Amino acid sequence: MEYLFVVYLMINGAWVRGDDIDGWASLPVATLEECLKRKARAEEIHADLIRSDPRAIDKRFDCEPREGASDG
């Protein structure tokens, strides 16, 4: 099954899916394992960013099954 690596951004007190914001589209990933690795790396990078700039936009990352993807 294919997954999407999805970014959510906190905007005006609400989580907004990156797909709704230019430049933040979800990325297709072949496996859940690969997606979870990307998620962990993104969380590390974001934590570093928040430490250096506490005013940075808060983000969260998720792995979601891709709609219409075949599971083999």
PDB file of N, CA, C and O in Angstrom, chain B, residues numbered from 101:
ATOM      1  N   MET B 101       0.836  -1.178   0.000  1.00  0.00           N
ATOM      2  CA  MET B 101       0.000   0.000   0.000  1.00  0.00           C
ATOM      3  C   MET B 101       0.878   1.236   0.000  1.00  0.00           C
ATOM      4  O   MET B 101       1.892   1.280   0.696  1.00  0.00           O
ATOM      5  N   GLU B 102       0.505   2.216  -0.756  1.00  0.00           N
ATOM      6  CA  GLU B 102       1.239   3.474  -0.805  1.00  0.00           C
ATOM      7  C   GLU B 102       0.698   4.425   0.258  1.00  0.00           C
ATOM      8  O   GLU B 102      -0.488   4.399   0.588  1.00  0.00           O
ATOM      9  N   TYR B 103       1.579   5.260   0.785  1.00  0.00           N
ATOM     10  CA  TYR B 103       1.217   6.227   1.826  1.00  0.00           C
ATOM     11  C   TYR B 103       1.554   7.631   1.366  1.00  0.00           C
ATOM     12  O   TYR B 103       2.321   7.834   0.425  1.00  0.00           O
ATOM     13  N   LEU B 104       0.961   8.595   2.055  1.00  0.00           N
ATOM     14  CA  LEU B 104       1.282   9.996   1.842  1.00  0.00           C
ATOM     15  C   LEU B 104       1.964  10.533   3.092  1.00  0.00           C
ATOM     16  O   LEU B 104       1.492  10.325   4.209  1.00  0.00           O
ATOM     17  N   PHE B 105       3.076  11.223   2.891  1.00  0.00           N
ATOM     18  CA  PHE B 105       3.729  11.956   3.968  1.00  0.00           C
ATOM     19  C   PHE B 105       3.076  13.340   3.958  1.00  0.00           C
ATOM     20  O   PHE B 105       3.230  14.109   3.009  1.00  0.00           O
ATOM     21  N   VAL B 106       2.347  13.638   5.030  1.00  0.00           N
ATOM     22  CA  VAL B 106       1.515  14.844   5.076  1.00  0.00           C
ATOM     23  C   VAL B 106       2.039  15.793   6.147  1.00  0.00           C
ATOM     24  O   VAL B 106       2.410  15.367   7.241  1.00  0.00           O
ATOM     25  N   VAL B 107       2.067  17.078   5.823  1.00  0.00           N
ATOM     26  CA  VAL B 107       2.449  18.115   6.770  1.00  0.00           C
ATOM     27  C   VAL B 107       1.189  18.917   7.116  1.00  0.00           C
ATOM     28  O   VAL B 107       0.403  19.280   6.242  1.00  0.00           O
ATOM     29  N   TYR B 108       1.022  19.181   8.409  1.00  0.00           N
ATOM     30  CA  TYR B 108      -0.040  20.061   8.884  1.00  0.00           C
ATOM     31  C   TYR B 108       0.617  21.268   9.526  1.00  0.00           C
ATOM     32  O   TYR B 108       1.595  21.123  10.259  1.00  0.00           O
ATOM     33  N   LEU B 109       0.093  22.456   9.262  1.00  0.00           N
ATOM     34  CA  LEU B 109       0.631  23.682   9.836  1.00  0.00           C
ATOM     35  C   LEU B 109      -0.429  24.339  10.702  1.00  0.00           C
ATOM     36  O   LEU B 109      -1.606  24.370  10.344  1.00  0.00           O
ATOM     37  N   MET B 110      -0.001  24.868  11.857  1.00  0.00           N
ATOM     38  CA  MET B 110      -0.910  25.574  12.745  1.00  0.00           C
ATOM     39  C   MET B 110      -1.046  27.011  12.236  1.00  0.00           C
ATOM     40  O   MET B 110      -0.096  27.793  12.262  1.00  0.00           O
ATOM     41  N   ILE B 111      -2.246  27.328  11.776  1.00  0.00           N
ATOM     42  CA  ILE B 111      -2.502  28.662  11.241  1.00  0.00           C
ATOM     43  C   ILE B 111      -3.755  29.219  11.915  1.00  0.00           C
ATOM     44  O   ILE B 111      -4.832  28.628  11.847  1.00  0.00           O
ATOM     45  N   ASN B 112      -3.589  30.361  12.560  1.00  0.00           N
ATOM     46  CA  ASN B 112      -4.696  31.017  13.264  1.00  0.00           C
ATOM     47  C   ASN B 112      -5.418  30.064  14.207  1.00  0.00           C
ATOM     48  O   ASN B 112      -6.647  30.070  14.285  1.00  0.00           O
ATOM     49  N   GLY B 113      -4.648  29.241  14.925  1.00  0.00           N
ATOM     50  CA  GLY B 113      -5.209  28.359  15.930  1.00  0.00           C
ATOM     51  C   GLY B 113      -5.828  27.071  15.414  1.00  0.00           C
ATOM     52  O   GLY B 113      -6.451  26.340  16.184  1.00  0.00           O
ATOM     53  N   ALA B 114      -5.672  26.776  14.140  1.00  0.00           N
ATOM     54  CA  ALA B 114      -6.245  25.554  13.565  1.00  0.00           C
ATOM     55  C   ALA B 114      -5.185  24.834  12.738  1.00  0.00           C
ATOM     56  O   ALA B 114      -4.343  25.467  12.102  1.00  0.00           O
ATOM     57  N   TRP B 115      -5.238  23.500  12.755  1.00  0.00           N
ATOM     58  CA  TRP B 115      -4.331  22.706  11.927  1.00  0.00           C
ATOM     59  C   TRP B 115      -4.852  22.709  10.496  1.00  0.00           C
ATOM     60  O   TRP B 115      -5.997  22.341  10.238  1.00  0.00           O
ATOM     61  N   VAL B 116      -3.997  23.128   9.576  1.00  0.00           N
ATOM     62  CA  VAL B 116      -4.338  23.189   8.151  1.00  0.00           C
ATOM     63  C   VAL B 116      -3.448  22.190   7.411  1.00  0.00           C
ATOM     64  O   VAL B 116      -2.226  22.199   7.555  1.00  0.00           O
ATOM     65  N   ARG B 117      -4.077  21.342   6.630  1.00  0.00           N
ATOM     66  CA  ARG B 117      -3.328  20.355   5.844  1.00  0.00           C
ATOM     67  C   ARG B 117      -2.476  21.087   4.810  1.00  0.00           C
ATOM     68  O   ARG B 117      -2.951  21.997   4.131  1.00  0.00           O
ATOM     69  N   GLY B 118      -1.223  20.681   4.702  1.00  0.00           N
ATOM     70  CA  GLY B 118      -0.307  21.332   3.784  1.00  0.00           C
ATOM     71  C   GLY B 118      -0.792  21.363   2.347  1.00  0.00           C
ATOM     72  O   GLY B 118      -0.449  22.282   1.602  1.00  0.00           O
ATOM     73  N   ASP B 119      -1.591  20.370   1.938  1.00  0.00           N
ATOM     74  CA  ASP B 119      -2.116  20.342   0.573  1.00  0.00           C
ATOM     75  C   ASP B 119      -2.923  21.593   0.237  1.00  0.00           C
ATOM     76  O   ASP B 119      -3.089  21.938  -0.933  1.00  0.00           O
ATOM     77  N   ASP B 120      -3.424  22.270   1.274  1.00  0.00           N
ATOM     78  CA  ASP B 120      -4.225  23.478   1.069  1.00  0.00           C
ATOM     79  C   ASP B 120      -3.374  24.739   0.973  1.00  0.00           C
ATOM     80  O   ASP B 120      -3.898  25.838   0.791  1.00  0.00           O
ATOM     81  N   ILE B 121      -2.046  24.575   1.096  1.00  0.00           N
ATOM     82  CA  ILE B 121      -1.118  25.703   1.076  1.00  0.00           C
ATOM     83  C   ILE B 121      -0.080  25.470  -0.010  1.00  0.00           C
ATOM     84  O   ILE B 121       0.538  24.406  -0.064  1.00  0.00           O
ATOM     85  N   ASP B 122       0.111  26.447  -0.864  1.00  0.00           N
ATOM     86  CA  ASP B 122       1.057  26.323  -1.969  1.00  0.00           C
ATOM     87  C   ASP B 122       2.447  25.955  -1.444  1.00  0.00           C
ATOM     88  O   ASP B 122       2.976  26.622  -0.555  1.00  0.00           O
ATOM     89  N   GLY B 123       3.025  24.904  -1.991  1.00  0.00           N
ATOM     90  CA  GLY B 123       4.374  24.494  -1.633  1.00  0.00           C
ATOM     91  C   GLY B 123       4.460  23.442  -0.543  1.00  0.00           C
ATOM     92  O   GLY B 123       5.562  23.018  -0.194  1.00  0.00           O
ATOM     93  N   TRP B 124       3.331  23.004   0.009  1.00  0.00           N
ATOM     94  CA  TRP B 124       3.336  22.043   1.108  1.00  0.00           C
ATOM     95  C   TRP B 124       2.583  20.762   0.761  1.00  0.00           C
ATOM     96  O   TRP B 124       2.047  20.109   1.657  1.00  0.00           O
ATOM     97  N   ALA B 125       2.531  20.395  -0.494  1.00  0.00           N
ATOM     98  CA  ALA B 125       1.778  19.215  -0.932  1.00  0.00           C
ATOM     99  C   ALA B 125       2.301  17.933  -0.290  1.00  0.00           C
ATOM    100  O   ALA B 125       3.494  17.798  -0.022  1.00  0.00           O
ATOM    101  N   SER B 126       1.390  17.002  -0.051  1.00  0.00           N
ATOM    102  CA  SER B 126       1.761  15.681   0.459  1.00  0.00           C
ATOM    103  C   SER B 126       2.631  14.958  -0.558  1.00  0.00           C
ATOM    104  O   SER B 126       2.507  15.165  -1.765  1.00  0.00           O
ATOM    105  N   LEU B 127       3.516  14.104  -0.044  1.00  0.00           N
ATOM    106  CA  LEU B 127       4.412  13.354  -0.915  1.00  0.00           C
ATOM    107  C   LEU B 127       4.075  11.870  -0.850  1.00  0.00           C
ATOM    108  O   LEU B 127       3.955  11.314   0.242  1.00  0.00           O
ATOM    109  N   PRO B 128       3.919  11.221  -1.999  1.00  0.00           N
ATOM    110  CA  PRO B 128       3.676   9.776  -1.984  1.00  0.00           C
ATOM    111  C   PRO B 128       4.935   9.023  -1.571  1.00  0.00           C
ATOM    112  O   PRO B 128       6.049   9.366  -1.967  1.00  0.00           O
ATOM    113  N   VAL B 129       4.723   7.982  -0.759  1.00  0.00           N
ATOM    114  CA  VAL B 129       5.815   7.152  -0.261  1.00  0.00           C
ATOM    115  C   VAL B 129       5.401   5.696  -0.440  1.00  0.00           C
ATOM    116  O   VAL B 129       4.250   5.339  -0.192  1.00  0.00           O
ATOM    117  N   ALA B 130       6.328   4.865  -0.867  1.00  0.00           N
ATOM    118  CA  ALA B 130       6.009   3.485  -1.244  1.00  0.00           C
ATOM    119  C   ALA B 130       5.544   2.616  -0.068  1.00  0.00           C
ATOM    120  O   ALA B 130       4.662   1.774  -0.236  1.00  0.00           O
ATOM    121  N   THR B 131       6.131   2.815   1.119  1.00  0.00           N
ATOM    122  CA  THR B 131       5.796   1.944   2.248  1.00  0.00           C
ATOM    123  C   THR B 131       5.584   2.761   3.518  1.00  0.00           C
ATOM    124  O   THR B 131       6.048   3.896   3.627  1.00  0.00           O
ATOM    125  N   LEU B 132       4.878   2.166   4.472  1.00  0.00           N
ATOM    126  CA  LEU B 132       4.679   2.821   5.762  1.00  0.00           C
ATOM    127  C   LEU B 132       6.016   3.002   6.472  1.00  0.00           C
ATOM    128  O   LEU B 132       6.256   4.045   7.081  1.00  0.00           O
ATOM    129  N   GLU B 133       6.885   2.001   6.402  1.00  0.00           N
ATOM    130  CA  GLU B 133       8.190   2.098   7.054  1.00  0.00           C
ATOM    131  C   GLU B 133       8.983   3.309   6.551  1.00  0.00           C
ATOM    132  O   GLU B 133       9.553   4.058   7.344  1.00  0.00           O
ATOM    133  N   GLU B 134       9.013   3.490   5.232  1.00  0.00           N
ATOM    134  CA  GLU B 134       9.724   4.642   4.661  1.00  0.00           C
ATOM    135  C   GLU B 134       9.074   5.946   5.108  1.00  0.00           C
ATOM    136  O   GLU B 134       9.767   6.913   5.426  1.00  0.00           O
ATOM    137  N   CYS B 135       7.756   5.972   5.131  1.00  0.00           N
ATOM    138  CA  CYS B 135       7.048   7.182   5.542  1.00  0.00           C
ATOM    139  C   CYS B 135       7.354   7.526   7.002  1.00  0.00           C
ATOM    140  O   CYS B 135       7.578   8.689   7.337  1.00  0.00           O
ATOM    141  N   LEU B 136       7.362   6.512   7.861  1.00  0.00           N
ATOM    142  CA  LEU B 136       7.653   6.755   9.275  1.00  0.00           C
ATOM    143  C   LEU B 136       9.074   7.262   9.485  1.00  0.00           C
ATOM    144  O   LEU B 136       9.315   8.060  10.390  1.00  0.00           O
ATOM    145  N   LYS B 137      10.013   6.812   8.664  1.00  0.00           N
ATOM    146  CA  LYS B 137      11.384   7.331   8.731  1.00  0.00           C
ATOM    147  C   LYS B 137      11.402   8.809   8.356  1.00  0.00           C
ATOM    148  O   LYS B 137      12.059   9.617   9.013  1.00  0.00           O
ATOM    149  N   ARG B 138      10.675   9.156   7.293  1.00  0.00           N
ATOM    150  CA  ARG B 138      10.598  10.567   6.881  1.00  0.00           C
ATOM    151  C   ARG B 138       9.957  11.419   7.975  1.00  0.00           C
ATOM    152  O   ARG B 138      10.393  12.539   8.243  1.00  0.00           O
ATOM    153  N   LYS B 139       8.923  10.875   8.596  1.00  0.00           N
ATOM    154  CA  LYS B 139       8.218  11.590   9.664  1.00  0.00           C
ATOM    155  C   LYS B 139       9.162  11.864  10.828  1.00  0.00           C
ATOM    156  O   LYS B 139       9.215  12.982  11.341  1.00  0.00           O
ATOM    157  N   ALA B 140       9.906  10.844  11.244  1.00  0.00           N
ATOM    158  CA  ALA B 140      10.841  11.005  12.362  1.00  0.00           C
ATOM    159  C   ALA B 140      11.894  12.059  12.043  1.00  0.00           C
ATOM    160  O   ALA B 140      12.223  12.890  12.889  1.00  0.00           O
ATOM    161  N   ARG B 141      12.418  12.023  10.830  1.00  0.00           N
ATOM    162  CA  ARG B 141      13.434  13.007  10.423  1.00  0.00           C
ATOM    163  C   ARG B 141      12.849  14.412  10.408  1.00  0.00           C
ATOM    164  O   ARG B 141      13.489  15.354  10.876  1.00  0.00           O
ATOM    165  N   ALA B 142      11.638  14.562   9.876  1.00  0.00           N
ATOM    166  CA  ALA B 142      10.983  15.880   9.835  1.00  0.00           C
ATOM    167  C   ALA B 142      10.746  16.406  11.249  1.00  0.00           C
ATOM    168  O   ALA B 142      10.904  17.600  11.505  1.00  0.00           O
ATOM    169  N   GLU B 143      10.368  15.517  12.164  1.00  0.00           N
ATOM    170  CA  GLU B 143      10.146  15.943  13.548  1.00  0.00           C
ATOM    171  C   GLU B 143      11.446  16.412  14.198  1.00  0.00           C
ATOM    172  O   GLU B 143      11.444  17.374  14.966  1.00  0.00           O
ATOM    173  N   GLU B 144      12.553  15.738  13.896  1.00  0.00           N
ATOM    174  CA  GLU B 144      13.863  16.168  14.411  1.00  0.00           C
ATOM    175  C   GLU B 144      14.224  17.556  13.884  1.00  0.00           C
ATOM    176  O   GLU B 144      14.632  18.436  14.643  1.00  0.00           O
ATOM    177  N   ILE B 145      14.070  17.733  12.585  1.00  0.00           N
ATOM    178  CA  ILE B 145      14.403  19.019  11.960  1.00  0.00           C
ATOM    179  C   ILE B 145      13.521  20.120  12.533  1.00  0.00           C
ATOM    180  O   ILE B 145      13.999  21.215  12.830  1.00  0.00           O
ATOM    181  N   HIS B 146      12.233  19.829  12.686  1.00  0.00           N
ATOM    182  CA  HIS B 146      11.313  20.843  13.207  1.00  0.00           C
ATOM    183  C   HIS B 146      11.648  21.188  14.663  1.00  0.00           C
ATOM    184  O   HIS B 146      11.583  22.357  15.043  1.00  0.00           O
ATOM    185  N   ALA B 147      12.002  20.203  15.475  1.00  0.00           N
ATOM    186  CA  ALA B 147      12.383  20.461  16.865  1.00  0.00           C
ATOM    187  C   ALA B 147      13.604  21.373  16.922  1.00  0.00           C
ATOM    188  O   ALA B 147      13.664  22.275  17.757  1.00  0.00           O
ATOM    189  N   ASP B 148      14.577  21.146  16.043  1.00  0.00           N
ATOM    190  CA  ASP B 148      15.754  22.023  15.970  1.00  0.00           C
ATOM    191  C   ASP B 148      15.348  23.439  15.593  1.00  0.00           C
ATOM    192  O   ASP B 148      15.853  24.408  16.160  1.00  0.00           O
ATOM    193  N   LEU B 149      14.436  23.555  14.635  1.00  0.00           N
ATOM    194  CA  LEU B 149      13.963  24.874  14.203  1.00  0.00           C
ATOM    195  C   LEU B 149      13.283  25.607  15.354  1.00  0.00           C
ATOM    196  O   LEU B 149      13.548  26.788  15.580  1.00  0.00           O
ATOM    197  N   ILE B 150      12.422  24.923  16.071  1.00  0.00           N
ATOM    198  CA  ILE B 150      11.703  25.550  17.195  1.00  0.00           C
ATOM    199  C   ILE B 150      12.682  25.994  18.280  1.00  0.00           C
ATOM    200  O   ILE B 150      12.486  27.040  18.899  1.00  0.00           O
ATOM    201  N   ARG B 151      13.733  25.207  18.514  1.00  0.00           N
ATOM    202  CA  ARG B 151      14.742  25.605  19.513  1.00  0.00           C
ATOM    203  C   ARG B 151      15.457  26.884  19.085  1.00  0.00           C
ATOM    204  O   ARG B 151      15.755  27.741  19.917  1.00  0.00           O
ATOM    205  N   SER B 152      15.731  27.010  17.790  1.00  0.00           N
ATOM    206  CA  SER B 152      16.459  28.191  17.330  1.00  0.00           C
ATOM    207  C   SER B 152      15.540  29.378  17.046  1.00  0.00           C
ATOM    208  O   SER B 152      15.984  30.526  17.089  1.00  0.00           O
ATOM    209  N   ASP B 153      14.270  29.115  16.759  1.00  0.00           N
ATOM    210  CA  ASP B 153      13.306  30.187  16.490  1.00  0.00           C
ATOM    211  C   ASP B 153      11.941  29.796  17.052  1.00  0.00           C
ATOM    212  O   ASP B 153      11.113  29.242  16.330  1.00  0.00           O
ATOM    213  N   PRO B 154      11.699  30.079  18.331  1.00  0.00           N
ATOM    214  CA  PRO B 154      10.444  29.681  18.965  1.00  0.00           C
ATOM    215  C   PRO B 154       9.194  30.273  18.303  1.00  0.00           C
ATOM    216  O   PRO B 154       8.081  29.810  18.555  1.00  0.00           O
ATOM    217  N   ARG B 155       9.374  31.286  17.466  1.00  0.00           N
ATOM    218  CA  ARG B 155       8.217  31.892  16.785  1.00  0.00           C
ATOM    219  C   ARG B 155       7.898  31.206  15.455  1.00  0.00           C
ATOM    220  O   ARG B 155       6.958  31.606  14.768  1.00  0.00           O
ATOM    221  N   ALA B 156       8.660  30.189  15.089  1.00  0.00           N
ATOM    222  CA  ALA B 156       8.406  29.468  13.832  1.00  0.00           C
ATOM    223  C   ALA B 156       7.014  28.835  13.877  1.00  0.00           C
ATOM    224  O   ALA B 156       6.508  28.486  14.944  1.00  0.00           O
ATOM    225  N   ILE B 157       6.420  28.697  12.720  1.00  0.00           N
ATOM    226  CA  ILE B 157       5.092  28.085  12.621  1.00  0.00           C
ATOM    227  C   ILE B 157       5.166  26.639  13.097  1.00  0.00           C
ATOM    228  O   ILE B 157       6.039  25.879  12.678  1.00  0.00           O
ATOM    229  N   ASP B 158       4.240  26.270  13.979  1.00  0.00           N
ATOM    230  CA  ASP B 158       4.205  24.896  14.467  1.00  0.00           C
ATOM    231  C   ASP B 158       3.725  23.981  13.348  1.00  0.00           C
ATOM    232  O   ASP B 158       2.823  24.327  12.586  1.00  0.00           O
ATOM    233  N   LYS B 159       4.343  22.812  13.265  1.00  0.00           N
ATOM    234  CA  LYS B 159       3.993  21.824  12.240  1.00  0.00           C
ATOM    235  C   LYS B 159       3.864  20.460  12.889  1.00  0.00           C
ATOM    236  O   LYS B 159       4.488  20.177  13.912  1.00  0.00           O
ATOM    237  N   ARG B 160       3.054  19.635  12.285  1.00  0.00           N
ATOM    238  CA  ARG B 160       3.025  18.225  12.666  1.00  0.00           C
ATOM    239  C   ARG B 160       3.053  17.408  11.388  1.00  0.00           C
ATOM    240  O   ARG B 160       2.692  17.894  10.316  1.00  0.00           O
ATOM    241  N   PHE B 161       3.481  16.177  11.513  1.00  0.00           N
ATOM    242  CA  PHE B 161       3.708  15.330  10.351  1.00  0.00           C
ATOM    243  C   PHE B 161       2.959  14.021  10.543  1.00  0.00           C
ATOM    244  O   PHE B 161       2.840  13.520  11.661  1.00  0.00           O
ATOM    245  N   ASP B 162       2.450  13.468   9.435  1.00  0.00           N
ATOM    246  CA  ASP B 162       1.662  12.254   9.531  1.00  0.00           C
ATOM    247  C   ASP B 162       1.888  11.387   8.302  1.00  0.00           C
ATOM    248  O   ASP B 162       2.288  11.872   7.243  1.00  0.00           O
ATOM    249  N   CYS B 163       1.625  10.102   8.462  1.00  0.00           N
ATOM    250  CA  CYS B 163       1.637   9.141   7.359  1.00  0.00           C
ATOM    251  C   CYS B 163       0.213   8.636   7.206  1.00  0.00           C
ATOM    252  O   CYS B 163      -0.355   8.065   8.137  1.00  0.00           O
ATOM    253  N   GLU B 164      -0.355   8.847   6.042  1.00  0.00           N
ATOM    254  CA  GLU B 164      -1.740   8.466   5.802  1.00  0.00           C
ATOM    255  C   GLU B 164      -1.828   7.568   4.576  1.00  0.00           C
ATOM    256  O   GLU B 164      -1.132   7.803   3.588  1.00  0.00           O
ATOM    257  N   PRO B 165      -2.676   6.540   4.625  1.00  0.00           N
ATOM    258  CA  PRO B 165      -2.856   5.697   3.442  1.00  0.00           C
ATOM    259  C   PRO B 165      -3.313   6.550   2.271  1.00  0.00           C
ATOM    260  O   PRO B 165      -4.149   7.441   2.424  1.00  0.00           O
ATOM    261  N   ARG B 166      -2.763   6.270   1.118  1.00  0.00           N
ATOM    262  CA  ARG B 166      -3.133   7.030  -0.069  1.00  0.00           C
ATOM    263  C   ARG B 166      -4.452   6.472  -0.623  1.00  0.00           C
ATOM    264  O   ARG B 166      -4.559   5.279  -0.909  1.00  0.00           O
ATOM    265  N   GLU B 167      -5.436   7.337  -0.767  1.00  0.00           N
ATOM    266  CA  GLU B 167      -6.733   6.916  -1.300  1.00  0.00           C
ATOM    267  C   GLU B 167      -6.556   6.363  -2.701  1.00  0.00           C
ATOM    268  O   GLU B 167      -5.835   6.925  -3.526  1.00  0.00           O
ATOM    269  N   GLY B 168      -7.223   5.261  -2.949  1.00  0.00           N
ATOM    270  CA  GLY B 168      -7.173   4.660  -4.281  1.00  0.00           C
ATOM    271  C   GLY B 168      -5.917   3.860  -4.552  1.00  0.00           C
ATOM    272  O   GLY B 168      -5.757   3.295  -5.634  1.00  0.00           O
ATOM    273  N   ALA B 169      -5.003   3.808  -3.554  1.00  0.00           N
ATOM    274  CA  ALA B 169      -3.776   3.035  -3.754  1.00  0.00           C
ATOM    275  C   ALA B 169      -4.091   1.556  -3.629  1.00  0.00           C
ATOM    276  O   ALA B 169      -4.885   1.147  -2.782  1.00  0.00           O
ATOM    277  N   SER B 170      -3.471   0.773  -4.467  1.00  0.00           N
ATOM    278  CA  SER B 170      -3.652  -0.682  -4.445  1.00  0.00           C
ATOM    279  C   SER B 170      -2.823  -1.274  -3.323  1.00  0.00           C
ATOM    280  O   SER B 170      -1.702  -0.829  -3.074  1.00  0.00           O
ATOM    281  N   ASP B 171      -3.366  -2.280  -2.640  1.00  0.00           N
ATOM    282  CA  ASP B 171      -2.603  -2.946  -1.612  1.00  0.00           C
ATOM    283  C   ASP B 171      -2.029  -4.266  -2.092  1.00  0.00           C
ATOM    284  O   ASP B 171      -1.708  -5.152  -1.299  1.00  0.00           O
ATOM    285  N   GLY B 172      -1.907  -4.376  -3.409  1.00  0.00           N
ATOM    286  CA  GLY B 172      -1.208  -5.494  -3.991  1.00  0.00           C
ATOM    287  C   GLY B 172      -2.122  -6.504  -4.540  1.00  0.00           C
ATOM    288  O   GLY B 172      -1.673  -7.520  -5.072  1.00  0.00           O
TER     289      GLY B 172
END
